[in-house]
Amino acid sequence: MRFKQFSSFCFLLFFSGSFLAFGQKSNSIDTLLNRALALAPQHSALMGQFSAEVITKEKGRFNQVLGLAKNRLKKNEGIQEGQWYGNQTHAKVYVKSLNQMIHEIIDVKGFQKKYPRPTLFFWPDFYQDFIGTNCVSPLNFHGRDYYTYVYKGDTLVSGHKGYQFEVRPISTGDRLFTGKLTLSNTGWIIRWEAQVESDALLYHMDLQHQWVNQAWLPKSAYFSLAGGLMGNYGEFILQEEVQQTPQIWKAEAGFQVPNQSQERLNIAEIGFDEVFATQLLGNFHQSLLRKWKSRPQSGLITMDSVRYLKREEIKHNTDEDRFFQGSLTSELLETSIDTLRKSPFSLNQLFFSKSFYYGPRQKDFYPFEIYYKSPVFDSNFNTVEGFVANAGLVFRKRWARYRFLEAEFLGRRSFGLNRNTGYIKLKYKTDSFDISIAQGDFVQQLNPDNSISPEMNSLSTLLLKNNQMKIYRKEFWNLALIKRFSSKFFLKTSLEWSRRSQMDNTTDYFWFNYLNRKFTSNNPQNAEYTQEGFQTHQAFISQLTLGFRPFLTQYYRNHIRESEWGSSPLILVKYRAGWNGVAESSAPFNMVELSYLQNMALSPWIKTGFIINVGTFLGNAPTNFIDFKHYNGTMNLVQAGEMLASHRLVGYYQNFTSGANQRLNVNHYAYSTAGTYIEGLSLFQFSNLWLKPLLGMKKSYVKELLIANTVYINNQKLLYSEVGYGMDGLLKIFRLEAIASFINGQFNYVGLRLNLNSRIRIGNIPD
């Protein structure tokens, strides 16, 4: 009996000791996590003041390209499906902080790239609460609100004890990481293996550190990302290896904001360059930098300075490293990226628009170019001209890729009117300055700033008997100028004389007799402008637009000043005037408009955008409907543009709404006004809101939208409002919206709208 009691006592003693040890261990692990979260800002500040030699390798490829584009990509850009394209950079890197570095380039080797550029070293700072564009760090000060940390055991790394944690999001969604985090006993990151979904891209990463000078500094990194758009899928891989133990390096006294810096001012032009595929591959790399290089909480301006240790000729296709190898065939090896490839002339080239280059090749341009605009894909139908085809030739003399003198000749054939028209334009442009003069006899939409797509209007007219595009004849001279003084301030101005003539419907041709509709007049009217059409007259009109971004923040890359476009609102001031009596003009008016545009991220999962326009006409109202303020631009049957461009249901989309035959009198210009107006457009984009979790789409790239728009028209005493819900990224291609409209507070109707997928853009970049 005593033996049994003694055994029970020993068991209880052992169990309580084990429980106590477990509790102590659990407490110590919890303390370690708390220490890591609390000391993260200090560790962030210590990640700098070192130098090292680094080998950086990058490669990208298209795993899937839509069938029609495959041959064209190979012929025009040297890009073939399944082929890796990349380069290797050997550099000495001097790190002041993780976003302030000097890159001393030793050599660059290209793989299937004709003109490789050096890949700059970077290292994300996971000691910040948020990484890059608001991805939540596992070392966020409030990390326990976002993640669960499960202790998996300890390990030994270079003689140092590490503690491994499995990190998982508390709620499923993008911008939250899943991975394995290894910490030192003082809260430093030893290794971080993780993945995250963000903005329709899947990122994988493996960051390994080494103990140097009382800090865990970079040793090796591996990044991969993959994503697709409209049936085209690609991937990008970046590998970085520190070749030696980092050395202590104190930042040079001159390592400050560059005194002589240049700005990239033609951002829209660069971003929408004709070279689509090459741009897309390059954007994968830029996406890495945008996501992980910026340190918004550090308060430090991002700077990357580049210099060459020795200017040797860049080598091509010399690296046999397995990193670059794939399933290569002799046919694949013949391809290499070259955005200015030449091919012998053949008649089938006239089927597509095409550039022909002449003169000695420079790195990224030829000095002479002839661009042919094919009529095959620039043809449409409208009820005024019938079937129409446009064709043109553009002659360019270049001194740099975006500095050239251009002469454009465009002809338009209206088969219904049996009429030939066209225009001639002469243009000189640089990165910061554009000036053009044009003369011609052409057609013009009533709203030239936000015009309706002629191609989409053709489909709407032929299939749905809904001819929303309204045009008039314009014989004109035009002088236009754009001056970008800086990323914060720009100016646009134009002067135009024209003879404007009414045009009427000449055909009722259609393919489907949809709802037995009648085509509407080409000369719209509304409550403010009750007459149909106008007399032929002459007009002399000037327009001045000033744009200002008061709070824009910038960073520097090799003495090039780049901008964080989402850091500041864009304020626009527009003055448009018709000058009575000047050059026999009979179109007097004065219109002023103030606009406020702001896109921002409210949290890692919520983006929003606002546009507010306030305007009025000074003095007498314009006498011609053409000169009214018109709304609802960029109206396409399937819209692919900026989601904040317009109201949803006014006019053009009536054919998509229930009971469309009840609203045939509502047109694109129903709310056009010659008086005071106030307009507000807003959109909120959510990673997870209501329907997405319920429909089991948490892991998909679908975003949910809330929409609220309104406009007040003083002359009509009318308040038009819209509220709606949408899902963006269905099948990664489509956006579907359901919108309810109200007139003076009274419910009007609910409509549906189908669009191509387009993510809300952070920051507004003007042309």
C-alpha positions in Angstrom: 0.0 0.0 0.0 2.8 2.4 0.9 4.6 1.5 -2.3 1.5 2.3 -4.3 1.1 5.7 -2.5 4.8 6.4 -3.1 4.4 5.6 -6.8 1.4 7.9 -7.1 3.3 10.6 -5.3 6.2 10.2 -7.8 3.9 10.3 -10.7 2.2 13.5 -9.5 5.5 15.1 -8.8 6.8 14.2 -12.3 3.5 15.3 -14.0 3.4 18.6 -12.1 7.1 19.2 -13.0 6.5 18.5 -16.6 3.4 20.7 -16.6 5.4 23.5 -14.9 8.3 23.0 -17.5 5.8 23.1 -20.3 4.2 26.3 -18.9 7.5 27.9 -18.4 8.5 27.0 -22.0 5.2 28.3 -23.3 5.7 31.5 -21.4 9.2 31.9 -22.7 8.0 31.4 -26.3 5.2 33.9 -25.8 7.8 36.3 -24.3 10.0 35.8 -27.4 7.2 36.7 -29.7 6.4 39.8 -27.7 10.0 40.8 -27.8 10.2 40.3 -31.6 7.1 42.5 -32.1 8.3 45.2 -29.7 11.9 45.4 -31.0 11.0 45.3 -34.7 11.5 49.1 -35.1 15.0 48.9 -33.6 16.0 46.0 -35.8 14.7 47.9 -38.8 16.9 50.9 -38.0 20.0 48.6 -37.6 19.5 47.0 -41.1 22.1 49.1 -42.9 25.6 50.5 -42.9 27.1 47.5 -44.7 28.6 46.6 -48.1 28.8 43.3 -49.9 29.2 41.8 -53.4 26.0 40.3 -54.7 25.0 38.1 -57.6 21.5 38.8 -58.7 19.6 36.6 -61.3 16.2 37.3 -62.7 14.1 35.6 -65.3 10.6 35.7 -66.6 8.4 33.9 -69.2 4.9 33.6 -70.5 3.5 30.2 -69.7 0.3 30.8 -71.7 -0.4 33.3 -74.5 -3.7 33.6 -76.4 -3.4 31.8 -79.7 -3.8 34.8 -82.0 -1.0 36.6 -80.2 1.7 33.9 -80.2 3.2 34.4 -83.6 2.8 38.2 -83.5 4.8 38.3 -80.2 7.6 36.2 -81.6 7.8 38.2 -84.8 7.5 41.7 -83.3 9.2 41.3 -79.9 11.1 38.1 -80.0 9.0 36.6 -77.2 7.9 33.0 -77.3 5.6 31.1 -75.0 7.5 28.9 -72.5 10.9 30.6 -73.1 12.8 32.1 -70.1 14.2 35.6 -70.6 16.6 37.0 -68.0 19.9 38.3 -66.9 22.6 38.1 -64.2 24.1 41.1 -62.5 27.3 41.1 -60.5 27.5 44.2 -58.3 29.1 45.7 -55.2 26.3 47.1 -53.1 26.7 49.8 -50.4 23.7 49.8 -48.1 22.9 52.9 -46.0 19.4 51.5 -45.2 17.3 48.9 -47.0 15.9 51.5 -49.3 19.0 53.7 -49.8 21.8 52.0 -51.7 24.7 52.5 -54.1 25.0 49.8 -56.8 28.5 49.5 -58.3 27.9 47.3 -61.4 30.8 44.9 -62.2 29.1 43.1 -65.1 25.8 42.1 -66.6 25.1 38.9 -68.6 21.9 38.5 -70.7 20.0 35.4 -71.4 17.8 35.6 -74.5 17.8 39.4 -74.0 19.4 41.5 -76.7 19.8 44.6 -74.5 19.8 43.5 -70.8 19.8 46.0 -68.0 21.4 45.5 -64.5 19.1 44.1 -61.9 19.4 46.1 -58.7 19.7 44.5 -55.3 16.8 44.9 -52.8 15.7 43.5 -49.5 12.2 43.9 -48.0 11.9 45.2 -44.5 9.6 42.9 -42.6 10.4 44.7 -39.3 7.8 47.3 -40.4 4.1 47.0 -39.6 3.2 47.1 -43.3 5.3 46.0 -46.2 5.3 47.9 -49.5 1.7 48.5 -50.6 0.1 47.7 -47.3 0.8 43.9 -47.0 0.7 43.1 -43.2 4.0 42.0 -41.8 4.1 39.0 -39.4 6.1 41.3 -37.1 3.4 44.0 -37.1 3.1 45.5 -33.6 -0.5 44.3 -33.6 0.5 41.0 -35.3 -1.7 38.9 -33.0 -4.8 40.6 -34.4 -3.9 39.3 -37.9 -2.0 36.1 -37.4 -1.7 32.9 -35.3 1.8 31.8 -34.3 2.3 28.1 -33.6 5.7 27.1 -32.2 7.2 24.2 -34.2 10.5 23.7 -32.4 14.0 25.1 -32.4 16.9 24.7 -34.9 20.6 25.6 -35.2 21.7 28.1 -37.8 25.5 28.8 -38.1 25.9 28.0 -34.4 23.0 30.2 -33.3 19.7 28.8 -31.8 16.6 29.7 -33.8 12.9 29.3 -32.9 10.5 28.3 -35.7 6.9 29.4 -35.9 4.2 28.5 -38.3 2.5 31.8 -39.3 -1.1 31.7 -40.6 -3.7 34.4 -41.1 -6.6 34.5 -38.7 -8.9 35.4 -41.6 -8.4 34.2 -45.1 -7.6 37.0 -47.6 -5.0 38.7 -49.7 -2.2 40.8 -48.3 -1.8 38.4 -45.4 1.1 35.9 -45.3 1.3 32.2 -44.7 4.7 30.7 -43.9 7.4 29.7 -41.5 9.2 32.3 -39.5 12.5 31.5 -37.7 13.5 34.0 -35.0 16.6 34.5 -32.8 16.3 34.7 -29.1 16.4 38.5 -29.4 13.7 38.7 -32.0 15.8 39.0 -35.2 14.5 37.3 -38.4 16.9 34.4 -39.2 14.7 33.0 -42.0 11.3 33.8 -43.5 9.7 31.4 -46.0 6.2 32.6 -47.0 3.6 33.3 -49.7 1.0 36.0 -50.1 -1.7 36.9 -52.6 -1.9 40.5 -53.5 -3.7 42.2 -56.4 -4.2 39.1 -58.4 -0.5 38.0 -58.1 0.8 35.1 -56.0 4.2 35.8 -54.4 6.5 33.2 -52.9 9.7 34.2 -51.0 12.5 32.7 -49.0 14.7 35.2 -47.1 17.8 33.9 -45.3 20.0 36.0 -43.0 23.5 35.6 -41.5 24.9 36.9 -38.2 27.3 39.7 -38.8 28.4 42.6 -36.6 25.7 41.9 -34.0 22.9 41.8 -36.5 21.2 39.3 -38.8 22.0 40.7 -42.3 21.0 39.5 -45.8 22.5 36.2 -47.1 20.3 34.9 -49.9 16.8 35.6 -51.2 14.4 33.8 -53.6 11.3 35.4 -55.0 8.7 34.1 -57.4 5.5 35.6 -58.6 2.9 34.5 -61.0 -0.3 35.9 -62.5 -2.4 36.4 -65.5 -4.6 38.8 -67.4 -7.3 38.0 -70.0 -6.0 34.5 -70.8 -2.2 35.4 -70.8 -0.2 34.0 -67.9 3.3 34.7 -66.9 5.8 34.2 -64.0 8.9 35.9 -62.7 11.8 34.6 -60.5 14.4 36.6 -58.7 17.4 35.1 -56.9 20.0 37.0 -54.9 23.2 35.6 -53.3 25.5 37.6 -51.1 29.0 36.4 -52.2 30.9 37.3 -49.0 30.4 38.3 -45.4 29.0 41.8 -45.4 31.5 44.5 -44.3 30.9 47.5 -42.1 30.4 50.6 -44.3 29.5 54.1 -43.2 27.5 56.1 -45.7 29.4 58.6 -47.7 28.8 62.2 -46.8 27.5 62.8 -50.3 24.9 60.1 -50.0 22.0 62.5 -49.9 19.2 63.5 -52.2 20.8 64.0 -55.6 21.2 67.7 -56.5 21.0 67.0 -60.2 18.0 64.7 -60.7 15.7 64.2 -63.6 12.0 63.3 -63.5 10.0 60.8 -65.6 7.2 63.1 -66.7 5.6 61.1 -69.5 4.5 58.3 -67.3 1.3 57.5 -69.1 3.2 57.2 -72.4 5.8 54.9 -70.9 3.2 52.8 -69.0 1.1 52.2 -72.2 3.9 51.7 -74.6 3.0 49.8 -77.7 5.4 47.0 -76.7 2.9 45.1 -74.6 4.6 41.8 -73.7 8.0 43.2 -72.9 6.4 45.8 -70.7 4.4 43.1 -68.9 7.5 41.0 -68.2 9.3 44.2 -66.9 6.3 45.0 -64.8 6.7 41.8 -62.9 10.0 43.0 -61.6 8.6 46.5 -61.0 5.8 44.8 -59.0 8.4 43.3 -56.7 10.0 46.6 -56.1 6.7 48.4 -55.5 5.5 45.7 -53.1 8.6 45.1 -51.0 11.2 47.8 -51.5 9.5 50.9 -50.2 9.7 51.6 -46.5 6.7 53.9 -45.9 7.1 53.9 -42.1 10.8 54.7 -42.0 10.3 58.2 -43.2 13.4 57.8 -45.5 13.3 58.8 -49.1 14.0 55.8 -51.3 17.3 56.2 -53.3 19.2 53.9 -55.6 22.4 55.2 -57.2 24.0 53.2 -60.0 27.5 53.4 -61.3 29.7 51.1 -63.4 33.0 49.8 -62.1 34.2 49.2 -65.6 32.4 49.8 -68.8 32.8 46.5 -70.6 30.5 45.4 -73.4 27.5 43.6 -72.0 27.6 39.9 -72.6 24.8 37.9 -74.2 23.6 34.3 -73.7 26.9 33.3 -72.1 25.6 31.9 -68.8 25.0 28.2 -68.7 23.7 28.3 -65.1 20.8 25.9 -64.6 18.8 28.9 -63.2 18.2 30.1 -66.7 17.7 26.7 -68.4 14.3 25.2 -69.3 13.1 22.8 -71.9 14.9 24.6 -74.7 14.7 23.6 -78.4 16.8 25.0 -81.2 13.7 27.0 -82.3 13.4 28.6 -78.8 17.1 29.4 -78.7 16.7 31.5 -81.8 14.4 33.9 -80.1 15.5 36.9 -77.9 13.7 39.9 -76.7 14.1 42.8 -79.1 11.2 45.3 -79.1 12.4 46.8 -82.4 12.8 43.7 -84.6 12.8 44.2 -88.4 11.2 41.8 -90.8 11.2 41.9 -94.6 8.2 43.6 -96.2 5.2 41.5 -97.3 1.7 42.4 -98.4 0.1 40.7 -95.4 1.8 43.3 -93.1 -0.8 45.7 -94.4 -3.5 43.8 -92.7 -2.4 45.0 -89.3 -1.0 48.4 -88.2 2.8 48.3 -88.3 5.9 50.3 -87.8 8.8 50.3 -90.4 12.2 51.4 -89.1 15.1 53.0 -91.0 18.6 54.3 -90.2 21.3 53.1 -87.8 19.9 51.3 -84.8 20.3 53.0 -81.4 19.8 51.1 -78.1 16.0 51.6 -77.9 15.1 53.5 -81.0 15.7 54.0 -84.7 16.1 57.5 -86.0 13.4 57.2 -88.7 10.0 55.4 -88.5 7.0 55.1 -90.8 3.9 53.9 -88.9 1.1 52.5 -91.0 -2.5 52.6 -89.6 -4.5 49.8 -91.1 -8.2 50.4 -92.0 -9.0 46.8 -91.1 -9.1 47.4 -87.4 -10.1 51.1 -87.6 -13.5 50.7 -89.2 -17.0 51.2 -87.7 -20.6 51.9 -88.4 -22.9 54.8 -87.5 -26.3 56.0 -88.6 -24.9 59.2 -90.1 -22.1 58.0 -92.3 -22.9 54.3 -92.6 -19.8 52.1 -92.7 -16.6 54.0 -92.2 -12.9 53.1 -92.6 -9.8 55.1 -91.4 -6.3 54.7 -92.7 -3.2 56.7 -92.1 0.6 57.2 -92.3 2.8 58.7 -89.6 6.4 59.8 -90.3 8.7 60.2 -87.3 12.2 61.5 -86.9 13.6 60.5 -83.4 16.4 61.9 -81.3 15.4 59.7 -78.4 12.7 57.1 -77.7 10.3 59.8 -76.5 11.7 62.8 -78.3 10.6 63.1 -81.9 9.1 65.2 -84.7 6.0 63.6 -86.3 3.9 64.2 -89.3 0.5 62.3 -89.5 -1.8 62.0 -92.5 -5.1 60.3 -91.8 -7.9 59.7 -94.3 -11.5 58.7 -93.6 -13.9 57.1 -96.1 -17.6 57.3 -95.4 -19.2 54.7 -97.7 -22.8 55.8 -96.8 -22.1 59.5 -97.7 -19.6 58.7 -100.4 -17.3 61.2 -98.9 -13.6 61.4 -98.2 -12.3 63.5 -95.3 -9.2 63.6 -93.1 -6.6 65.7 -91.4 -2.9 66.5 -91.3 -1.0 66.9 -88.0 2.5 68.1 -87.2 3.8 67.3 -83.7 7.0 67.8 -81.7 7.3 66.1 -78.4 9.8 65.5 -75.6 9.5 63.9 -72.2 8.1 67.1 -70.7 6.7 69.1 -73.7 4.3 68.5 -76.5 3.2 70.9 -79.2 1.1 70.1 -82.2 -0.7 71.9 -85.0 -3.5 70.2 -87.1 -5.7 71.1 -90.0 -8.5 69.1 -91.5 -12.1 68.2 -92.4 -13.3 65.5 -90.0 -16.1 64.4 -87.7 -16.2 65.2 -84.0 -18.3 63.8 -81.1 -20.2 66.2 -79.0 -18.1 65.3 -76.0 -14.5 65.0 -77.3 -12.9 64.8 -73.9 -14.8 61.6 -72.9 -15.9 60.1 -76.2 -17.9 57.0 -76.9 -16.0 54.2 -78.5 -16.9 54.1 -82.3 -16.3 50.4 -82.4 -18.6 49.7 -79.4 -21.2 52.1 -80.7 -21.1 50.1 -84.0 -22.1 46.9 -82.1 -24.7 48.7 -80.0 -26.2 50.2 -83.2 -26.2 47.1 -85.3 -27.2 44.6 -82.6 -29.4 46.7 -80.2 -30.5 49.7 -82.4 -29.0 52.0 -79.8 -27.0 54.7 -81.6 -25.6 56.7 -78.7 -22.6 58.3 -80.5 -23.6 61.8 -81.8 -21.3 63.5 -84.3 -21.0 66.7 -86.4 -18.7 67.9 -89.2 -15.8 70.1 -88.2 -13.5 71.9 -90.7 -10.7 73.1 -88.4 -7.3 74.4 -87.4 -6.0 73.5 -84.0 -2.9 74.4 -81.9 -2.3 72.4 -78.7 0.4 72.4 -76.1 1.2 70.3 -73.0 4.0 71.4 -70.6 4.9 69.3 -67.6 6.9 71.5 -65.4 7.3 68.7 -62.8 5.3 65.7 -61.5 3.5 68.2 -59.2 2.5 70.8 -61.8 1.5 70.7 -65.5 -0.3 72.8 -68.0 -2.5 72.0 -71.0 -3.8 74.5 -73.5 -5.3 74.7 -76.9 -6.7 77.1 -79.5 -9.1 76.0 -82.2 -11.0 77.6 -85.1 -13.6 75.5 -86.8 -16.6 75.6 -89.1 -19.2 73.3 -87.5 -22.0 71.8 -89.5 -25.0 69.6 -88.5 -25.1 66.0 -89.6 -28.3 63.9 -89.8 -29.1 60.2 -89.8 -28.9 58.8 -93.4 -29.5 55.1 -92.8 -31.6 52.9 -90.6 -29.6 49.7 -91.3 -29.4 47.1 -88.5 -28.6 43.5 -88.0 -31.2 42.7 -85.3 -34.5 44.5 -84.8 -34.1 44.8 -81.1 -37.4 45.6 -79.3 -38.6 47.2 -82.6 -36.7 50.3 -81.6 -36.4 53.5 -83.7 -33.0 55.1 -84.1 -32.7 58.3 -82.1 -31.8 61.6 -83.8 -28.1 62.4 -84.3 -28.9 65.9 -82.9 -29.8 65.3 -79.2 -31.8 67.7 -77.1 -32.8 67.9 -73.4 -34.7 70.1 -70.9 -32.2 72.9 -71.4 -31.8 72.7 -75.1 -35.1 72.0 -76.7 -34.4 72.6 -80.4 -33.1 69.9 -82.6 -29.9 70.6 -84.5 -28.1 73.9 -85.1 -27.1 76.3 -87.9 -23.7 76.0 -89.5 -21.5 78.5 -87.8 -17.8 79.3 -87.0 -16.3 79.0 -83.6 -13.0 80.1 -82.0 -12.4 78.3 -78.7 -9.6 78.2 -76.2 -9.0 75.9 -73.3 -6.6 76.0 -70.4 -6.1 73.3 -67.8 -3.8 73.5 -64.8 -2.9 70.4 -62.8 -1.3 70.4 -59.3 -0.4 67.6 -56.8 0.4 69.5 -53.6 1.5 66.6 -51.4 3.3 64.3 -53.9 6.2 62.3 -52.4 9.1 61.0 -54.5 12.0 58.6 -54.5 15.2 58.4 -56.5 16.6 55.7 -58.7 20.0 56.4 -60.3 19.4 60.2 -60.2 15.9 59.7 -61.7 13.1 61.1 -59.6 10.1 58.8 -59.5 6.7 59.6 -57.9 4.4 57.8 -55.5 1.2 58.8 -57.4 -1.2 57.8 -54.6 0.5 60.1 -52.1 -1.3 63.3 -53.3 -4.7 64.3 -54.7 -4.7 65.8 -58.2 -6.3 69.2 -58.4 -7.4 70.5 -61.8 -8.5 73.9 -62.8 -10.0 74.2 -66.3 -11.1 77.3 -68.2 -12.8 76.9 -71.6 -14.0 79.9 -73.6 -15.7 80.7 -76.9 -14.6 84.1 -78.3 -17.4 85.9 -80.0 -16.4 87.8 -83.1 -12.8 86.4 -83.2 -12.3 85.0 -86.7 -16.0 85.5 -87.3 -16.8 83.2 -84.4 -20.5 83.1 -83.2 -20.1 80.7 -80.3 -19.7 82.8 -77.1 -19.3 81.2 -73.6 -17.1 81.1 -70.6 -16.9 77.9 -68.5 -14.8 77.2 -65.4 -14.4 73.9 -63.6 -12.5 72.8 -60.5 -11.8 69.1 -60.0 -10.4 67.0 -57.1 -9.2 63.5 -57.8 -7.9 61.3 -55.0 -7.2 57.5 -54.9 -5.9 56.0 -51.7 -5.7 52.8 -49.7 -7.7 53.0 -46.5 -6.3 49.7 -45.2 -4.6 46.6 -46.7 -8.0 45.4 -47.9 -9.8 48.6 -48.9 -9.0 50.9 -51.7 -11.0 53.9 -52.6 -11.2 56.7 -55.1 -13.0 60.0 -55.4 -13.7 62.5 -58.1 -15.4 65.8 -57.4 -16.2 68.3 -60.2 -17.7 71.7 -59.6 -18.3 74.1 -62.5 -20.4 76.9 -63.9 -20.7 79.2 -66.9 -19.9 82.8 -66.5 -22.2 85.4 -68.1 -24.4 84.2 -71.0 -25.0 80.5 -71.5 -23.6 79.0 -74.7 -26.0 79.2 -77.7 -24.9 75.8 -79.1 -25.5 72.4 -77.5 -22.0 71.4 -78.6 -20.5 73.8 -76.0 -22.6 72.5 -73.0 -21.0 70.6 -70.2 -21.5 66.9 -71.1 -21.3 63.9 -68.7 -20.7 60.2 -68.6 -17.6 59.9 -70.8 -15.6 56.9 -71.8 -18.9 55.1 -72.6 -18.2 51.7 -74.1 -20.6 48.8 -74.4 -18.0 46.8 -72.5 -15.9 49.2 -70.5 -12.2 48.5 -69.8 -11.1 51.8 -68.5 -10.8 53.5 -65.2 -13.7 52.5 -62.9 -14.2 56.1 -61.7 -14.7 57.5 -65.2 -18.4 57.9 -65.3 -21.9 57.5 -63.8 -23.1 54.0 -64.3 -26.7 54.1 -65.8 -27.1 57.5 -67.5 -27.8 57.0 -71.2 -25.6 54.6 -72.9 -26.2 51.5 -70.7 -29.9 51.7 -70.8 -29.9 48.6 -73.1 -28.5 46.5 -70.3 -31.1 47.5 -67.7 -34.4 45.8 -67.0 -37.3 47.3 -69.0 -35.0 49.1 -71.4 -37.9 49.7 -73.8 -39.4 52.0 -71.2 -36.5 54.4 -71.3 -35.8 55.0 -74.9 -36.0 58.8 -74.5 -33.1 58.8 -72.0 -30.0 59.6 -73.9 -26.3 60.1 -73.4 -26.8 63.9 -73.2 -30.0 64.0 -71.1 -28.2 65.9 -68.2 -25.9 68.1 -70.3 -26.1 71.7 -68.9 -25.2 75.3 -69.6 -25.3 76.2 -65.9 -23.9 75.3 -62.5 -23.2 71.7 -61.7 -21.7 69.6 -58.9 -20.6 66.1 -59.6 -19.2 63.4 -57.2 -18.0 59.9 -58.2 -16.8 57.4 -55.6 -15.8 53.8 -55.4 -14.7 51.5 -52.6 -12.9 48.2 -53.4 -12.8 45.4 -50.8 -10.9 42.2 -50.7 -13.7 40.6 -48.6 -17.0 42.1 -47.8 -20.3 40.2 -48.1 -21.0 37.9 -51.0 -17.4 36.8 -51.6 -17.1 34.9 -48.3 -20.6 33.5 -48.7 -19.9 32.2 -52.2 -16.7 30.5 -51.2 -14.4 32.7 -53.2 -12.1 33.8 -50.4 -9.0 32.5 -52.3 -10.0 33.9 -55.6 -8.9 37.2 -57.0 -12.4 38.6 -56.9 -12.8 42.1 -55.3 -16.1 43.5 -54.1 -17.1 47.1 -55.0 -19.4 49.7 -53.4 -20.3 52.5 -55.7 -21.9 55.9 -54.9 -22.3 58.6 -57.6 -24.3 61.9 -57.7 -24.7 65.0 -59.8 -26.7 68.1 -59.2 -27.8 70.2 -62.3 -28.9 73.6 -61.1 -30.7 74.7 -64.3 -32.8 71.6 -64.2 -33.2 71.5 -60.4 -32.2 67.8 -60.7 -30.3 65.6 -58.3 -29.3 62.3 -59.9 -27.8 59.6 -57.7 -26.6 56.1 -57.9 -25.6 53.4 -55.4 -24.4 50.0 -56.4 -22.6 46.8 -55.6 -20.1 45.0 -57.9 -17.7 42.1 -58.2 -14.5 42.7 -60.0 -12.3 39.9 -61.4 -14.9 37.3 -62.1 -13.1 34.6 -64.1 -10.1 37.1 -63.8 -11.6 38.9 -66.7 -15.0 40.5 -66.0 -16.6 43.0 -63.6 -20.3 42.8 -62.9 -22.2 45.7 -61.3 -25.8 46.1 -60.1 -26.7 49.8 -59.8 -29.8 51.5 -58.4 -30.6 55.1 -59.6 -32.6 57.8 -57.9 -33.9 61.1 -59.3 -34.6 63.9 -56.8 -34.6 61.2 -54.1 -37.2 59.0 -55.8 -36.2 55.5 -56.9 -35.9 55.2 -60.6 -34.7 51.7 -61.6 -32.0 49.0 -61.0 -29.6 48.2 -63.9 -26.8 45.7 -64.5 -23.5 46.6 -66.1 -20.9 44.2 -67.5 -17.3 45.4 -68.0 -13.8 44.1 -68.4 -11.8 43.6 -65.2 -9.9 46.8 -64.3 -8.4 47.3 -60.8 -8.8 50.6 -59.2 -5.6 52.6 -59.9 -3.8 54.2 -57.0 -2.9 57.8 -58.1 -4.1 59.7 -61.1 -1.7 60.0 -64.0 -2.7 62.5 -66.6 -1.8 62.2 -70.3 
